[in-house]
Amino acid sequence: MNIKKTLAIIGSGHLGLHIAHYAIYDKHYNNVVFIDDFSKESEINGIKIIGKTSDIEGLFEENIFNELIIGIGYSHLEKRKELFNKYKNRIPFGKIIHSSCRIDSTAIVKDGCVLYPNSSIELECVVHENTIIANNTMVAHNVIIDRHCFVSACVAIAGFAHIHELCYLGINSTIIDSVTIDKGTQIGAGTVVIKSIDKSGLYVGNPHRLVK
């Protein structure tokens, strides 16, 4: 661990707190701070809130933090995208891959991503920027997960699938092999996706069906 590295997390809610926990206790960073536009507290769980998003560039220039991660959850994927695009060429984004994960040597996990414990990313997968993958998720070979996605716990994605940006995959959902899921699609908990989805919306059930 580089003891000089401090991570700033945008958002001090539950997701931000989870990321902060892994950042420190899995020894990715020595220190964590929060940036939050809405909290009225000066710290949460002993972690300081150092400012609002409007302060980010100034705080970085003052060397208050070294890298940035967005800790805003699946209900605000468009906001995650907006913030990432705003700062991606100005401030380094961090990356947290929990030490219990299995990442094949041919797989690529890009900046801004967080992989929770016990997830597996297999042969020649690509997980693009600013994507969250929660606990115990299995991503099989040759899968592409685009930017700003949120993959919940215990999801299974079979080989050659392509998940486009801003998608949400609910807990225990299953994506069979070689399917493509359109940008901005939501997959409900326990849903089994058996063929490609080319119209964004909310899908549930086994087999999947459009409900909204």
ROVEX-246087 format. One line per 5 residues: number of its first residue (from 1); their letters; for each residue y negated, x negated, z of C-alpha. Coordinates in nm, 4 decimals. Each point is the difference from the previous one (the first is absolute). Last residue first. Layout:
BEGIN
NUM> A> Y X Z | ... .
This chain:
BEGIN
212> KVLRH> 0.0833 4.1937 -1.8000 | 0.3709 0.0815 0.0286 | 0.1537 -0.2157 -0.2724 | 0.3756 -0.0373 0.0357 | 0.2221 -0.2888 0.1063 .
207> PNGVY> 0.3781 0.0357 -0.0012 | 0.0310 0.0149 0.2926 | -0.3342 0.1179 0.1362 | -0.3692 -0.0788 -0.0177 | -0.2660 -0.0984 -0.2545 .
202> LGSKD> -0.3758 0.0024 0.0526 | -0.2046 -0.0618 -0.3126 | -0.0331 -0.2432 -0.2885 | 0.1522 0.0920 -0.3355 | 0.2253 -0.2540 -0.1709 .
197> ISKIV> 0.2774 -0.0061 0.2591 | 0.3121 -0.1820 -0.1206 | 0.3420 0.1303 0.0965 | 0.2161 0.0433 0.3116 | -0.2605 -0.0240 0.2759 .
192> VTGAG> 0.1731 0.0880 0.3274 | -0.2403 0.1307 0.2647 | 0.0714 -0.0743 0.3656 | -0.3661 0.0097 0.0998 | -0.2303 0.1072 -0.2806 .
187> IQTGK> -0.0906 -0.2038 -0.3079 | -0.3715 -0.0080 -0.0780 | -0.1138 -0.1022 -0.3490 | -0.3335 -0.1755 -0.0597 | 0.1053 -0.1919 -0.3113 .
182> DITVS> 0.3209 0.1201 -0.1637 | 0.3485 -0.0894 0.1208 | 0.2284 -0.1827 -0.2429 | 0.3775 0.0185 0.0250 | 0.2443 -0.2824 -0.0814 .
177> DIITS> 0.2215 0.0398 0.3071 | -0.0167 0.2810 0.2518 | -0.2900 0.0451 0.2425 | 0.1040 0.1094 0.3478 | -0.2217 0.1400 0.2749 .
172> NIGLY> 0.0814 -0.0794 0.3624 | -0.3665 0.0122 0.1086 | -0.2469 0.1062 -0.2666 | -0.0992 -0.2012 -0.3070 | -0.3753 0.0038 -0.0614 .
167> CLEHI> -0.1328 -0.1110 -0.3376 | -0.3456 -0.1493 -0.0580 | 0.1161 -0.2294 -0.2815 | 0.3108 0.0505 -0.2133 | 0.3536 -0.0244 0.1343 .
162> HAFGA> 0.2287 -0.1553 -0.2610 | 0.3760 0.0145 0.0551 | 0.2150 -0.2747 -0.1545 | 0.2524 0.0007 0.2858 | 0.0195 0.2608 0.2727 .
157> IAVCA> -0.2695 0.0820 0.2561 | 0.1214 0.0984 0.3463 | -0.2558 0.1119 0.2604 | 0.0854 -0.0591 0.3656 | -0.3598 -0.0040 0.1250 .
152> SVFCH> -0.2921 0.1037 -0.2192 | -0.1194 -0.1610 -0.3223 | -0.3778 0.0136 -0.0365 | -0.1456 -0.1046 -0.3350 | -0.3348 -0.1721 -0.0646 .
147> RDIIV> 0.1102 -0.2142 -0.2916 | 0.3190 0.0376 -0.2043 | 0.3611 -0.0094 0.1133 | 0.2199 -0.1569 -0.2684 | 0.3768 -0.0091 0.0488 .
142> NHAVM> 0.2163 -0.2635 -0.1687 | 0.2689 -0.0064 0.2723 | 0.0238 0.2426 0.2907 | -0.2711 0.0935 0.2498 | 0.1550 0.0978 0.3341 .
137> TNNAI> -0.2310 0.1206 0.2750 | 0.0943 -0.0635 0.3614 | -0.3522 0.0185 0.1410 | -0.3120 0.0788 -0.2036 | -0.1290 -0.1366 -0.3296 .
132> ITNEH> -0.3788 -0.0021 -0.0327 | -0.1677 -0.0897 -0.3294 | -0.3363 -0.1746 -0.0382 | 0.0990 -0.2149 -0.2970 | 0.3119 0.0344 -0.2134 .
127> VVCEL> 0.3610 -0.0092 0.1115 | 0.1983 -0.1652 -0.2790 | 0.3791 -0.0071 -0.0027 | 0.1958 -0.2782 -0.1709 | 0.3083 0.0150 0.2255 .
122> EISSN> -0.0310 0.1985 0.3244 | -0.2617 0.1085 0.2485 | 0.1599 0.0912 0.3324 | -0.1723 0.1573 0.3000 | 0.1092 -0.0846 0.3519 .
117> PYLVC> -0.3431 0.0005 0.1644 | -0.3208 0.1232 -0.1705 | -0.1308 -0.1432 -0.3246 | -0.3800 -0.0141 -0.0251 | -0.1719 -0.0678 -0.3315 .
112> GDKVI> -0.3580 -0.1234 -0.0493 | 0.1059 -0.2822 -0.2268 | 0.3064 0.0251 -0.2247 | 0.3725 0.0173 0.0672 | 0.2022 -0.1636 -0.2766 .
107> ATSDI> 0.3796 -0.0054 -0.0158 | 0.1979 -0.2916 -0.1460 | 0.0689 -0.1608 0.3384 | 0.1363 0.3307 0.1278 | -0.1922 0.1424 0.2944 .
102> RCSSH> 0.2046 0.1030 0.3032 | -0.2181 0.1318 0.2785 | 0.0528 -0.0999 0.3657 | -0.2944 -0.2435 -0.0051 | -0.2412 0.2813 -0.0791 .
97> IIKGF> -0.1867 -0.0502 -0.3255 | -0.3732 0.0116 0.0706 | -0.2528 -0.0775 -0.2720 | -0.3650 -0.0939 0.0233 | -0.2822 0.0832 -0.2362 .
92> PIRNK> -0.2547 -0.2690 -0.0748 | -0.3598 0.1304 -0.0273 | -0.2313 0.0343 -0.2996 | 0.2184 0.0772 -0.3001 | 0.2175 0.2568 0.1802 .
87> YKNFL> -0.2867 0.1506 0.2012 | -0.1014 0.3157 -0.1837 | 0.3339 0.0468 -0.1730 | 0.1811 -0.0024 0.3335 | -0.2441 0.2420 0.1576 .
82> EKRKE> 0.0221 0.2508 -0.2839 | 0.3790 -0.0237 -0.0198 | 0.0432 0.0611 0.3725 | -0.2434 0.2906 -0.0317 | 0.2120 0.1468 -0.2795 .
77> LHSYG> 0.3076 -0.0397 0.2195 | -0.1531 0.1961 0.2865 | 0.2754 0.2197 0.1405 | 0.2438 -0.2909 -0.0273 | -0.1681 -0.2117 0.2640 .
72> IGIIL> -0.3032 -0.2226 0.0484 | 0.0758 -0.3486 0.1328 | -0.1516 -0.2004 -0.2848 | 0.0611 -0.3730 0.0370 | -0.2621 -0.2778 0.0038 .
67> ENFIN> 0.0111 -0.3762 0.0387 | -0.2000 -0.2751 0.1720 | -0.1951 0.1713 0.2781 | -0.3226 -0.0625 0.1910 | -0.0802 -0.2777 -0.2467 .
62> EEFLG> -0.3696 0.1044 -0.0189 | 0.0436 0.0663 -0.3722 | 0.2916 0.2296 0.0862 | -0.2102 0.1941 0.2483 | -0.2757 0.0394 -0.2582 .
57> EIDST> 0.2425 0.1236 -0.2638 | 0.1615 0.2525 0.2304 | -0.3090 0.1524 0.1615 | -0.0178 0.3138 -0.2190 | 0.3650 0.0590 0.0896 .
52> KGIIK> -0.1027 0.0439 0.3620 | -0.0061 -0.2488 0.2854 | 0.1848 -0.2303 0.2375 | 0.2519 0.2354 0.1558 | 0.1699 -0.2283 0.2495 .
47> IGNIE> 0.3712 0.0140 0.0726 | 0.0935 0.0567 0.3653 | 0.1951 0.3148 -0.0739 | -0.3083 0.1370 -0.1749 | -0.3404 -0.1668 0.0216 .
42> SEKSF> -0.3707 0.0829 -0.0138 | 0.0717 0.3720 -0.0213 | -0.2033 0.2482 -0.2039 | 0.2555 0.0025 -0.2789 | -0.1112 0.1345 -0.3366 .
37> DDIFV> -0.0884 -0.2799 -0.2417 | 0.2669 -0.2415 0.1238 | 0.0496 -0.3727 -0.0431 | 0.2642 -0.1353 0.2352 | 0.0698 -0.3531 0.1196 .
32> VNNYH> 0.3221 -0.2032 0.0108 | 0.0734 -0.3494 0.1291 | 0.2651 -0.2683 -0.0367 | 0.1390 0.1369 -0.3207 | 0.3447 0.0376 -0.1590 .
27> KDYIA> 0.1842 -0.0521 0.3259 | 0.2341 0.3023 0.0050 | -0.1743 0.1015 0.3221 | -0.3528 -0.0414 -0.1354 | 0.0018 0.1457 -0.3527 .
22> YHAIH> 0.2817 0.2396 0.0873 | -0.2046 0.1600 0.2780 | -0.3191 0.0057 -0.2057 | 0.1834 0.1777 -0.2812 | 0.1257 0.2651 0.2403 .
17> LGLHG> -0.3484 0.0424 0.1490 | -0.1521 0.0436 -0.3453 | 0.2601 0.2614 -0.0840 | -0.0668 0.1916 0.3219 | -0.3775 -0.0059 -0.0316 .
12> SGIIA> -0.2254 -0.3066 0.0054 | -0.0955 0.0001 -0.3667 | -0.0888 -0.2989 -0.2173 | 0.1990 -0.2893 0.1434 | -0.1614 -0.3436 0.0363 .
7> LTKKI> 0.2472 -0.2863 0.0342 | -0.0932 -0.3241 0.1743 | 0.1518 -0.3310 -0.1054 | -0.0772 -0.3156 0.1998 | 0.3373 -0.0036 0.1745 .
2> NM> 0.1808 -0.0442 -0.3330 | 0.3488 0.1173 0.0845 .
